[in-house]
């Protein structure tokens, strides 16, 4: 009901997009042809164009151009509703559930969810500092090694590196393996030097101290999980939330699309203290993001 009060139909969504992108007052906007601010009017056309025209030169401004809504046959109201549904759930929402909620085909629901994850729920590049926990995990089918333990290098599993600042944000990225030459560049890119980095006993993290970090280990192999302030429970908690969400909602995620799901769960985790703002943030990203590459527009539902 809250969503419907603010965005009751397509026209309300289009007006919001127009005012947010071009015209705060709904009438005046900058015209690139006149090179100054002009009055824009929206005229009724047989094609029912979603555009405003400059009253001086006739230049068109399309509020949906360059966004994930561009050239989409799906209504703006359904797009907004899909974003709202994806940000109002704790563990995610499947494409089949979006199909039922929106009344669209499964193919359309899946593509909408994919674009929202990959284009709107993108991870920022703001570095982590202070106390940072770093750990790797594996996503995918079940694999078995000696006595049921995970077997390193199994092609059915996809390696993921996670870094979380205690009482702060998390970053997760898909990696090819858990070797030092693969993990260390991501750590140097996302974690500021002289930060305190907590890891387990994996040998790939041996170079952390030489790289300028304060490195502290917790020895899980010896059944030690907390030693004072040395632990990796924060990142382990994030892995638990993500894996249970994937298993419970999506059941399985392919390596090809895993990055989008990492975006979704990191976005939700990083905005956990202000969940009511997730919807507004994604709408602003949709409206104010750089124009999309026209070669990818055919993927839009």
N, C-alpha and C positions, 0 to 999 in steps of 0.2 A: 504493500500500500504506500509506503514511503517513496519507493521508486516511481510508482504511477502518479503520485501527486506532483512530482517535479518534472517527469517526462511522460506525459499521458499519451503522446502520439508522435508520428514522424515529424510533424511541423515543429513541435517543441524541441525535438532533438536537433533539427536543422537550424533553428533560430539560435540555439545555444552554440552550435558549431560556428555559425556566422559571426556572432558577437565575440566569441573567444578568439577566433583566428584573425578577423579583419576589422570588425566594427563594434567597439564597446557600447556605443550608443544606438547601434542598430541601423544607422542611416549614413554616417560618414565613414569613408575608408580611403586608404591611399591607393591612387590609381597609377600604375606603372607607366601607362601611356601618357597621361597628362603630367606625370612626375610631381603630383601634389595631391593633397586630400580633396576628395570630391564627394558629392552626394550620390549614393547608389540606391537604385530602386529595383524591386523584384517584379517582373512582369509575367503575367500568365501566358504560357505558350502551349501549342498543341503537343509538344514533346514533353511537357511538364518538367522542364529543366530546373535543377536545383542550383540556380545561379542568380547573382545580382548584377545589374548593368549600370555602368557609369552614365549619369545623365548628360555629361559633357561630350564624351567621345564614343560611348557604347561599349567600352571594354568590359568583358565578362569576368566575374570572380566566382569561382566554384568552391564553396566551403569544404567539400569532400575531396577535392583534388590533392593528390600526393599523400593521402592518408590510407589506412587499411580499408576505409569505406569506399574508396575510389572505384567507379565502374562496377559496383556490387549490385546485383539484382536483389539482394536481401535488404529489407527496409532498415533505415537507421534505428528505428525503435527496437527492432530485434537485436541489432548490434549492441546497442546500449544495454539492453536487458541481459544479453550474454555476458558482457563485462561485469554487470552487477552480480549475476549469479556466480561467476568465477571468483569474485572477491568477497562474497558473503558466506562462503563455505570454509570450514576449517581444514578439511583434508582434500579439497578439490571436487570437481564435478566431471563426470565422464561425458563423452560425446553423445552416448545413447541417452543420458539424462537430459542433456541440452536439446537433443532432438525432440524429446517428449515435452519439455517445458516451452520451447519456442514454436513447435509445430512445423519444423523444417525437416528436410531430408537428413539422413545420417551423414552423407558426404558434405553437405553444407555446414552442419554442426561441427564436424571434425575440422574442417578448414578454418572456421571461425575461431575455434579454440586454439588451433595451431598458430594462427596469426597473432592472437592476443598474447600467447606465451612468448613467442619469438620476437615480436615487435614492441610490445608494451611492457611486459614483465621483465625487461632486460636488466641485467645486473650492472650497477654503477661501478666505476673504477676507483672510487675513493679508497685510499689505503687503510689498512688496519694497523693499530698500534697498541701500546700498553701490554696487556697480557693476552696472548693469542694462542689458541689451541689449534694444532694441525694434525690431521689424520686422513687416512685413505680408506675407502671401502669399495665394495664391488656390487654392481647392480646387474641382475639378469637371472638366468636359469640356475637351478641348483647344481652345484658342482661338489664333488667329493674327492678327498685325498686320503691320507693315512688317518685311520680311525675317525672318518667323517669330517676332518678339518678341511678348510678351503685349500684348494690346490692352485698355487701361483701359476699364472700364464694360461689358464683355461680360456679358450676362445669364446665360450658361451657367456662369460662374465665381462662386464665393462668396468674398468677402473675409474673411480671418481676421487678427486682430491678436494678436501674441505678445510676451510680456515675460518675460525670464528673468534671474534674479540669478545672477551667475557663481559657480559651485560651489554653487548653491542650487536653489531651486524655479523652476518655470515656470508661467505663466498664459496661457491662450489663450481668445479669445472671438470669436464670429462677429460681424461688423460689416456694415453695409449698403454701405459704400464706404471708400475710403482718404483721404477728405478730412480736413482738420484739425479741423473741427467735430465729426467723428465719432470720430476717434482720441484727441484730447486728453482728453476726459472720462474715458476708460478709463485713460489713463496717470496722470492726477491721482488717480484712485480707487485704483489698485493700487501706485503707486510713491511712496515718501515723498519730500518736498521735500529739496533739497540733495543728492540722490543723483546719481551720475555716470551719465548716460544716453548710451549709444552707439547711433547709428542710421546708416542710409545717407543719401544726399543728397536723399531725398524732401522736397518743400517743406512737406508737412503737419506736419513736425517743427520748423519754424522758430520756433514760439512756445515751445519747451521752455525756452530760456534765460530768456525774460521771465517764465516761470511759476515760476522759482526753482530749476531744475535746472542742473547743470553738463553742458552738451551738447557732445558730441564726435562728429564725423562721419567716416565712411569713404567714399571716392568710388569706388563700384563702376563707374560709367560710365567712369572713367579707368583701369580695369583694376587698381585698387589694392584689395587685400582685407585686408591687414594693415599697419599702420603703428605699430610699437611695441606699446602695449597697446590701440590703437584698432582694433577689429574687431567684427563681428557673427557670428563663427563659431559661438558657442554656440547662438544662436537658430537659425542656419542648420542646425546639426546636428540640432536638435529637429525642424525642418521636414522634414529628410531622413528621420528615423526615422518620423515620422508618415505622410508621403506614401508611403513604401515599404511601410509596414504596411497602409495603406488599399488601395493598388494590388495588393499581393500577397495579402492575406487577403480583403478585402471587394470589391475590384475597382472599386466605385463607391459613393459616399455622396451621398444627396440633401441639399439645403440644409435641408429640414425636420428631419432627424434628425442634422445635422452636430454640433450642440452635445453630444450624447451621446458621439460618437466623440472629440471634443476632450477631454471629461471623462476618457475611458478612457486616452488617451495621455498627458495631463498627470498623471493619477494614477500611471500606471506609471513615468513619468519621475521624479516627485517621490519615489517610494519605491524608486528603483533601487539604493540602497545597502543596503536592508533588504528585499529581495524576499520573504524568508520570512515577513515580517509582513503582507504585503498581504492575505492571506486572512483572518487574524484581525481586521485592521482593518475590513474590509468586513462581517464577521459582527457586530462590535460596533456598527457604524453601523446595520445592519439591526435589531438588537435595541434600541438605545438612541435611535434617531432619533425626532423628534416624530411623533405619530400622523398617518397619511396621511388625506387628504380622502376621505370616504366616496363622494363623487361620482366619484372616479377608480378605485374598486375594480373596476369592470366591465372595466377594461383588463387586470387580472391574469390570467395563464394559469390 
